[in-house]
Amino acid sequence: MLKKYKSYLLYFLILVYVSGSIGFVVNPAFFSPFTPYTLLLTCFVFLIHNPLANKKFLIAFFSIALLGFIIEVIGVKTGLIFGKYSYGEGLGIKLLEVPLIISINWAMLICAGIRIISGIFTNKITILIVAASIVTLIDLLIEQVAPKLDFWHFEGGLPGLHNYLGWIGVAFFTSFFFYPTIIKGNRSVSLIILILQIIFFTSLFIFI
């Protein structure tokens, strides 16, 4: 029965992303405030399809999120890691000028990326580098629409190269020590969630 409801939630999430992609094109001002809630729902669906009985998985996930949040705070305050930028209001509640949802979403993308790539390669370092690169490419995609949706704004418009090098480094090092736990996640759901976010932000980039 539990497996059935988990499947329903996954189908509902797919419906949310499809309708959201259309909705943002038609009326972005109306749909934009729902973004943090959609990301929170995505994270919830991702987690319930992973081995929650293994407490190490939850510890790994939220440790990556916490490390990501700390790095974001340092980045916003200093401009040293990703360049000079600030968060808008599009991603909801902020703590120390950083939206709480952003680190959770990146933790999810990092875990999903590693789980997918671990089914292709076997070497740990290769998996971490490729997964970090994929997450960074998704960041590159989101960067194209972030200012329009008031997610975040870089001084001077677009970020520099060191922003993306910084994200590859962050994704690599924050997941390095949790790798043995992360690769036990659900590969199919990880792939679906990555595809949903890629399609969603690609449609926004093309149409808004």
Contacts in CASP RR format, 6 or more apart in sequence:
PFRMAT RR
TARGET T0000
AUTHOR 0000-0000-0000
METHOD contacts of the structure
MODEL  1
MLKKYKSYLLYFLILVYVSGSIGFVVNPAFFSPFTPYTLLLTCFVFLIHN
PLANKKFLIAFFSIALLGFIIEVIGVKTGLIFGKYSYGEGLGIKLLEVPL
IISINWAMLICAGIRIISGIFTNKITILIVAASIVTLIDLLIEQVAPKLD
FWHFEGGLPGLHNYLGWIGVAFFTSFFFYPTIIKGNRSVSLIILILQIIF
FTSLFIFI
6 45 0 8 1.000
6 48 0 8 1.000
6 49 0 8 1.000
9 44 0 8 1.000
9 45 0 8 1.000
9 48 0 8 1.000
10 45 0 8 1.000
10 49 0 8 1.000
10 189 0 8 1.000
10 192 0 8 1.000
13 41 0 8 1.000
13 42 0 8 1.000
13 45 0 8 1.000
13 193 0 8 1.000
13 196 0 8 1.000
14 192 0 8 1.000
14 196 0 8 1.000
16 38 0 8 1.000
16 41 0 8 1.000
17 38 0 8 1.000
17 196 0 8 1.000
17 197 0 8 1.000
17 199 0 8 1.000
17 200 0 8 1.000
20 31 0 8 1.000
20 34 0 8 1.000
20 38 0 8 1.000
20 200 0 8 1.000
21 199 0 8 1.000
21 200 0 8 1.000
21 203 0 8 1.000
21 204 0 8 1.000
23 30 0 8 1.000
23 31 0 8 1.000
24 31 0 8 1.000
24 32 0 8 1.000
24 203 0 8 1.000
24 204 0 8 1.000
24 207 0 8 1.000
24 208 0 8 1.000
25 203 0 8 1.000
25 204 0 8 1.000
25 207 0 8 1.000
25 208 0 8 1.000
28 148 0 8 1.000
28 149 0 8 1.000
28 208 0 8 1.000
32 90 0 8 1.000
32 149 0 8 1.000
32 150 0 8 1.000
33 90 0 8 1.000
35 90 0 8 1.000
35 91 0 8 1.000
35 92 0 8 1.000
35 149 0 8 1.000
35 151 0 8 1.000
36 90 0 8 1.000
36 91 0 8 1.000
36 92 0 8 1.000
36 93 0 8 1.000
36 99 0 8 1.000
36 101 0 8 1.000
39 91 0 8 1.000
39 101 0 8 1.000
39 104 0 8 1.000
39 105 0 8 1.000
40 101 0 8 1.000
40 104 0 8 1.000
42 105 0 8 1.000
42 108 0 8 1.000
42 193 0 8 1.000
42 196 0 8 1.000
42 197 0 8 1.000
43 104 0 8 1.000
43 105 0 8 1.000
43 108 0 8 1.000
45 189 0 8 1.000
45 193 0 8 1.000
46 108 0 8 1.000
46 111 0 8 1.000
46 112 0 8 1.000
46 189 0 8 1.000
46 190 0 8 1.000
46 193 0 8 1.000
47 58 0 8 1.000
47 61 0 8 1.000
49 186 0 8 1.000
49 189 0 8 1.000
50 57 0 8 1.000
50 111 0 8 1.000
50 184 0 8 1.000
50 185 0 8 1.000
50 186 0 8 1.000
50 189 0 8 1.000
51 57 0 8 1.000
51 184 0 8 1.000
51 185 0 8 1.000
51 186 0 8 1.000
52 58 0 8 1.000
54 181 0 8 1.000
54 184 0 8 1.000
56 181 0 8 1.000
57 181 0 8 1.000
57 182 0 8 1.000
57 184 0 8 1.000
57 185 0 8 1.000
59 181 0 8 1.000
60 111 0 8 1.000
60 178 0 8 1.000
60 181 0 8 1.000
60 182 0 8 1.000
61 107 0 8 1.000
61 108 0 8 1.000
61 111 0 8 1.000
62 107 0 8 1.000
63 178 0 8 1.000
64 106 0 8 1.000
64 107 0 8 1.000
64 110 0 8 1.000
64 111 0 8 1.000
64 174 0 8 1.000
64 175 0 8 1.000
64 178 0 8 1.000
65 103 0 8 1.000
65 104 0 8 1.000
65 106 0 8 1.000
65 107 0 8 1.000
66 103 0 8 1.000
67 174 0 8 1.000
68 103 0 8 1.000
68 106 0 8 1.000
68 107 0 8 1.000
68 170 0 8 1.000
68 174 0 8 1.000
69 95 0 8 1.000
69 98 0 8 1.000
69 100 0 8 1.000
69 102 0 8 1.000
69 103 0 8 1.000
71 81 0 8 1.000
71 170 0 8 1.000
71 174 0 8 1.000
72 98 0 8 1.000
72 102 0 8 1.000
72 103 0 8 1.000
73 96 0 8 1.000
73 97 0 8 1.000
73 98 0 8 1.000
74 80 0 8 1.000
74 81 0 8 1.000
75 81 0 8 1.000
75 82 0 8 1.000
75 83 0 8 1.000
75 85 0 8 1.000
76 85 0 8 1.000
76 86 0 8 1.000
76 87 0 8 1.000
76 96 0 8 1.000
76 97 0 8 1.000
76 98 0 8 1.000
77 96 0 8 1.000
77 97 0 8 1.000
79 85 0 8 1.000
81 166 0 8 1.000
81 170 0 8 1.000
82 159 0 8 1.000
82 162 0 8 1.000
82 163 0 8 1.000
82 166 0 8 1.000
82 167 0 8 1.000
83 154 0 8 1.000
83 155 0 8 1.000
83 159 0 8 1.000
83 160 0 8 1.000
83 162 0 8 1.000
83 163 0 8 1.000
84 154 0 8 1.000
84 155 0 8 1.000
85 152 0 8 1.000
85 153 0 8 1.000
85 154 0 8 1.000
85 155 0 8 1.000
85 159 0 8 1.000
86 97 0 8 1.000
86 152 0 8 1.000
86 153 0 8 1.000
87 94 0 8 1.000
87 97 0 8 1.000
87 98 0 8 1.000
87 99 0 8 1.000
87 102 0 8 1.000
87 151 0 8 1.000
87 152 0 8 1.000
88 150 0 8 1.000
88 151 0 8 1.000
88 152 0 8 1.000
88 153 0 8 1.000
89 150 0 8 1.000
90 99 0 8 1.000
90 149 0 8 1.000
90 150 0 8 1.000
90 151 0 8 1.000
91 99 0 8 1.000
91 101 0 8 1.000
91 102 0 8 1.000
91 151 0 8 1.000
91 152 0 8 1.000
92 99 0 8 1.000
92 100 0 8 1.000
92 101 0 8 1.000
93 99 0 8 1.000
93 100 0 8 1.000
93 101 0 8 1.000
94 100 0 8 1.000
106 135 0 8 1.000
106 171 0 8 1.000
108 193 0 8 1.000
109 135 0 8 1.000
109 138 0 8 1.000
109 194 0 8 1.000
109 197 0 8 1.000
110 131 0 8 1.000
110 132 0 8 1.000
110 135 0 8 1.000
110 171 0 8 1.000
110 174 0 8 1.000
110 175 0 8 1.000
110 182 0 8 1.000
111 175 0 8 1.000
111 182 0 8 1.000
111 185 0 8 1.000
111 190 0 8 1.000
112 189 0 8 1.000
112 190 0 8 1.000
112 191 0 8 1.000
112 193 0 8 1.000
112 194 0 8 1.000
113 131 0 8 1.000
113 134 0 8 1.000
113 135 0 8 1.000
113 190 0 8 1.000
113 194 0 8 1.000
114 127 0 8 1.000
114 128 0 8 1.000
114 131 0 8 1.000
114 175 0 8 1.000
114 179 0 8 1.000
114 182 0 8 1.000
114 183 0 8 1.000
115 182 0 8 1.000
115 183 0 8 1.000
115 185 0 8 1.000
115 186 0 8 1.000
115 187 0 8 1.000
115 190 0 8 1.000
116 131 0 8 1.000
116 134 0 8 1.000
116 187 0 8 1.000
116 190 0 8 1.000
116 191 0 8 1.000
116 194 0 8 1.000
117 127 0 8 1.000
117 130 0 8 1.000
117 131 0 8 1.000
117 134 0 8 1.000
118 127 0 8 1.000
118 183 0 8 1.000
118 187 0 8 1.000
119 187 0 8 1.000
120 130 0 8 1.000
121 127 0 8 1.000
121 130 0 8 1.000
124 179 0 8 1.000
127 179 0 8 1.000
127 183 0 8 1.000
128 171 0 8 1.000
128 172 0 8 1.000
128 175 0 8 1.000
128 176 0 8 1.000
128 179 0 8 1.000
129 168 0 8 1.000
129 172 0 8 1.000
131 171 0 8 1.000
131 175 0 8 1.000
132 167 0 8 1.000
132 168 0 8 1.000
132 169 0 8 1.000
132 171 0 8 1.000
132 172 0 8 1.000
132 175 0 8 1.000
133 168 0 8 1.000
134 194 0 8 1.000
135 167 0 8 1.000
135 171 0 8 1.000
136 164 0 8 1.000
136 167 0 8 1.000
136 168 0 8 1.000
136 171 0 8 1.000
138 194 0 8 1.000
138 197 0 8 1.000
138 198 0 8 1.000
138 201 0 8 1.000
139 164 0 8 1.000
139 167 0 8 1.000
140 164 0 8 1.000
141 198 0 8 1.000
141 201 0 8 1.000
141 202 0 8 1.000
141 205 0 8 1.000
142 151 0 8 1.000
142 201 0 8 1.000
143 158 0 8 1.000
143 159 0 8 1.000
144 201 0 8 1.000
144 205 0 8 1.000
145 151 0 8 1.000
145 201 0 8 1.000
145 204 0 8 1.000
145 205 0 8 1.000
145 208 0 8 1.000
146 152 0 8 1.000
146 153 0 8 1.000
147 153 0 8 1.000
147 154 0 8 1.000
147 157 0 8 1.000
148 208 0 8 1.000
149 204 0 8 1.000
154 160 0 8 1.000
154 163 0 8 1.000
175 182 0 8 1.000
END
